[in-house]
Amino acid sequence: MKIITKKDVGEAEQKASDNKDNPEFQFFSFSPRLGKIRISHYEELMDKVPTNFYDAWLEDCELKVKDWVESKDKKDKYGLFIFGATGTGKTYALFSLYRNLLLQGYRSRIINVVELLRLFKKDFKYKDENNFENYLEYQGMLLIDDIGAEKNSEFVDETLYHLINTRYEEGLPTFFSSNLSLKELAEKNGDRLASRIAGMCGVVELKGEDKRLK
């Protein structure tokens, strides 16, 4: 996967501005093989990103994250599991990946695991809600932030496993961030869940002090 830089986006936006009457210039097309995204749609999606991560770019991430993105030898593991202590840049890296995927024309969703489970629980309260089926049938890139932060219950464990196992079986790229290693996640959420993630994801550990406390 190519890393799209601020300079790349700036130059494309300038061309769009200089050619407002030409529809061809109103798209980002950094990976023609994959497709393109209308600049206005990209901006709408980015407007929903939390303020703290609006300026998250892969070019500013830890080297090991960038190395994984640019690696051509992923051995069929097209997702990524980023883990490390609090404040080491995991969520920043995940939002950077989200931006990069959008810019290359991939359909992508990013959501915190607690919010994801809140949506699933609404299905039981409101019969016209179909959030779980919606995510279960979603074929695009899915990025789940802070997995392992959720409170365990039979509902939580089975629902997460069902979703992740479905994406594993269908070969759908899925990205995660977590404060827990896969071993720790297995102890908390069960071996089945951790095994599926290990089978579908490369693993990157971010180390260091809490950047928020500096």
C-alpha positions as CSV (number, residue, x, y, z in Angstrom):
1,M,0.0,0.0,0.0
2,K,1.3,3.4,-0.9
3,I,1.6,6.1,1.8
4,I,-0.3,9.2,0.7
5,T,1.4,12.3,2.1
6,K,0.1,15.8,3.0
7,K,2.0,17.1,-0.1
8,D,0.2,14.6,-2.3
9,V,-3.2,15.7,-1.0
10,G,-2.3,19.4,-1.1
11,E,-1.2,19.2,-4.8
12,A,-4.4,17.3,-5.7
13,E,-6.5,19.9,-3.9
14,Q,-4.8,22.7,-5.7
15,K,-5.4,21.1,-9.0
16,A,-9.1,20.7,-8.1
17,S,-9.3,24.4,-7.1
18,D,-7.6,25.5,-10.3
19,N,-10.0,23.3,-12.4
20,K,-13.3,23.8,-10.6
21,D,-15.2,23.3,-13.9
22,N,-13.5,20.1,-14.8
23,P,-15.2,17.1,-13.0
24,E,-12.1,14.9,-13.6
25,F,-10.1,17.0,-11.1
26,Q,-12.7,16.7,-8.4
27,F,-11.5,13.3,-7.3
28,F,-8.5,11.9,-5.5
29,S,-7.0,9.1,-7.7
30,F,-3.8,8.1,-6.0
31,S,-4.4,4.4,-6.8
32,P,-6.2,4.2,-10.2
33,R,-6.2,0.4,-10.0
34,L,-8.3,0.5,-6.9
35,G,-10.5,3.4,-7.7
36,K,-11.0,7.0,-6.6
37,I,-12.9,9.1,-4.1
38,R,-14.6,12.4,-4.7
39,I,-12.8,15.1,-2.8
40,S,-16.0,16.4,-1.3
41,H,-17.0,13.0,0.0
42,Y,-13.5,12.5,1.5
43,E,-13.9,15.8,3.3
44,E,-17.4,14.8,4.6
45,L,-15.9,11.6,6.1
46,M,-13.0,13.3,7.6
47,D,-15.2,15.9,9.2
48,K,-16.6,13.0,11.4
49,V,-13.1,12.2,12.7
50,P,-12.5,13.3,16.3
51,T,-10.7,16.6,16.5
52,N,-7.6,15.0,18.2
53,F,-7.1,12.8,15.2
54,Y,-8.2,15.0,12.3
55,D,-4.5,15.7,11.5
56,A,-3.4,12.0,11.7
57,W,-1.2,11.1,8.8
58,L,0.8,7.9,8.1
59,E,3.9,9.9,7.3
60,D,4.0,11.0,11.0
61,C,3.5,7.5,12.4
62,E,6.1,5.3,14.0
63,L,8.5,3.7,11.5
64,K,7.4,0.2,12.2
65,V,3.8,1.1,11.2
66,K,5.0,2.7,7.9
67,D,7.2,-0.3,7.2
68,W,4.2,-2.6,7.6
69,V,2.0,-0.5,5.3
70,E,4.7,-0.4,2.5
71,S,5.7,-4.1,2.9
72,K,4.8,-6.3,0.0
73,D,5.3,-9.5,1.9
74,K,2.3,-9.6,4.2
75,K,1.8,-13.4,3.8
76,D,-1.9,-13.0,3.3
77,K,-2.3,-11.0,6.5
78,Y,-3.8,-7.8,5.1
79,G,-5.1,-6.5,8.5
80,L,-3.0,-5.1,11.3
81,F,-3.1,-5.4,15.1
82,I,-1.5,-2.4,16.8
83,F,-0.9,-2.8,20.5
84,G,1.0,-1.0,23.3
85,A,0.8,0.9,26.5
86,T,-1.5,3.9,26.9
87,G,-0.4,7.0,25.0
88,T,2.0,5.3,22.5
89,G,0.1,6.4,19.4
90,K,-2.1,3.4,18.6
91,T,-5.3,5.3,17.9
92,Y,-3.4,8.0,16.0
93,A,-1.9,5.2,13.8
94,L,-5.4,3.7,13.3
95,F,-6.9,7.0,12.2
96,S,-3.9,7.5,9.9
97,L,-4.6,4.2,8.3
98,Y,-8.2,5.1,7.9
99,R,-7.3,8.3,6.1
100,N,-4.8,6.5,3.8
101,L,-7.3,3.8,2.9
102,L,-10.0,6.5,2.0
103,L,-7.5,8.3,-0.1
104,Q,-6.8,5.2,-2.1
105,G,-10.4,4.5,-2.8
106,Y,-11.1,1.8,-0.2
107,R,-14.6,1.8,1.4
108,S,-13.6,2.1,5.1
109,R,-15.2,2.5,8.5
110,I,-13.5,3.3,11.8
111,I,-15.2,2.9,15.2
112,N,-14.3,2.5,18.9
113,V,-15.1,-1.0,20.2
114,V,-17.3,0.4,23.0
115,E,-19.4,2.4,20.5
116,L,-19.6,-0.6,18.2
117,L,-21.1,-2.7,21.0
118,R,-23.4,0.1,22.0
119,L,-24.8,0.0,18.5
120,F,-25.2,-3.8,18.6
121,K,-27.1,-3.6,21.9
122,K,-29.6,-1.1,20.4
123,D,-30.8,-3.9,18.1
124,F,-32.4,-5.5,21.1
125,K,-34.0,-2.3,22.3
126,Y,-35.3,-1.1,19.0
127,K,-36.5,-3.8,16.7
128,D,-36.1,-1.7,13.6
129,E,-32.3,-1.4,14.2
130,N,-30.1,-3.7,12.3
131,N,-26.6,-2.5,13.3
132,F,-25.1,-6.0,13.8
133,E,-26.3,-7.3,10.5
134,N,-25.1,-4.1,8.9
135,Y,-21.6,-4.6,10.2
136,L,-21.7,-8.4,9.6
137,E,-22.5,-7.8,5.9
138,Y,-20.1,-4.9,5.5
139,Q,-17.5,-5.8,2.8
140,G,-15.2,-2.8,3.2
141,M,-12.2,-2.1,5.4
142,L,-13.1,-2.1,9.1
143,L,-10.9,-0.4,11.8
144,I,-11.8,-1.2,15.4
145,D,-10.2,1.0,18.0
146,D,-9.3,-0.1,21.6
147,I,-10.4,-3.7,21.4
148,G,-10.1,-5.2,24.9
149,A,-11.4,-2.1,26.6
150,E,-14.9,-3.4,26.6
151,K,-16.5,-5.1,29.7
152,N,-16.8,-8.8,29.2
153,S,-20.1,-10.6,29.1
154,E,-21.5,-13.5,27.1
155,F,-23.2,-11.1,24.7
156,V,-20.0,-9.1,24.2
157,D,-17.7,-12.1,23.7
158,E,-20.0,-13.9,21.3
159,T,-20.9,-10.8,19.3
160,L,-17.3,-9.8,18.8
161,Y,-16.3,-13.3,17.9
162,H,-19.1,-13.7,15.4
163,L,-18.2,-10.4,13.7
164,I,-14.4,-11.0,13.6
165,N,-14.7,-14.7,12.7
166,T,-17.0,-13.8,9.7
167,R,-14.5,-11.3,8.5
168,Y,-11.7,-13.8,9.0
169,E,-13.6,-16.5,7.0
170,E,-14.4,-14.0,4.2
171,G,-10.8,-12.6,4.0
172,L,-11.9,-9.0,4.8
173,P,-9.1,-6.8,5.9
174,T,-9.6,-5.6,9.5
175,F,-7.5,-3.4,11.6
176,F,-7.3,-3.1,15.4
177,S,-5.7,-1.1,18.1
178,S,-5.4,-2.3,21.7
179,N,-3.7,-1.8,25.0
180,L,-3.4,-5.6,25.2
181,S,-1.1,-8.0,23.5
182,L,-2.7,-10.9,21.7
183,K,-1.8,-13.1,24.6
184,E,-3.5,-10.7,27.0
185,L,-6.5,-10.4,24.7
186,A,-6.8,-14.2,24.7
187,E,-6.8,-14.3,28.5
188,K,-9.5,-11.6,28.6
189,N,-11.7,-12.5,25.6
190,G,-10.9,-16.1,24.9
191,D,-8.4,-17.9,22.7
192,R,-10.9,-18.1,19.7
193,L,-11.0,-14.3,19.3
194,A,-7.3,-13.8,19.6
195,S,-6.6,-16.7,17.3
196,R,-8.7,-15.2,14.5
197,I,-7.0,-11.8,14.8
198,A,-3.6,-13.5,14.8
199,G,-4.6,-15.4,11.6
200,M,-5.8,-12.3,9.7
201,C,-3.4,-9.5,11.0
202,G,0.2,-8.5,11.1
203,V,1.2,-7.4,14.5
204,V,3.0,-4.1,15.5
205,E,3.9,-3.1,19.0
206,L,4.3,0.5,19.9
207,K,6.5,1.3,22.8
208,G,7.5,4.3,24.8
209,E,6.2,6.8,27.3
210,D,2.7,8.2,27.3
211,K,2.9,11.0,24.7
212,R,-0.1,12.8,26.4
213,L,1.8,13.2,29.6
214,K,4.8,14.9,28.1
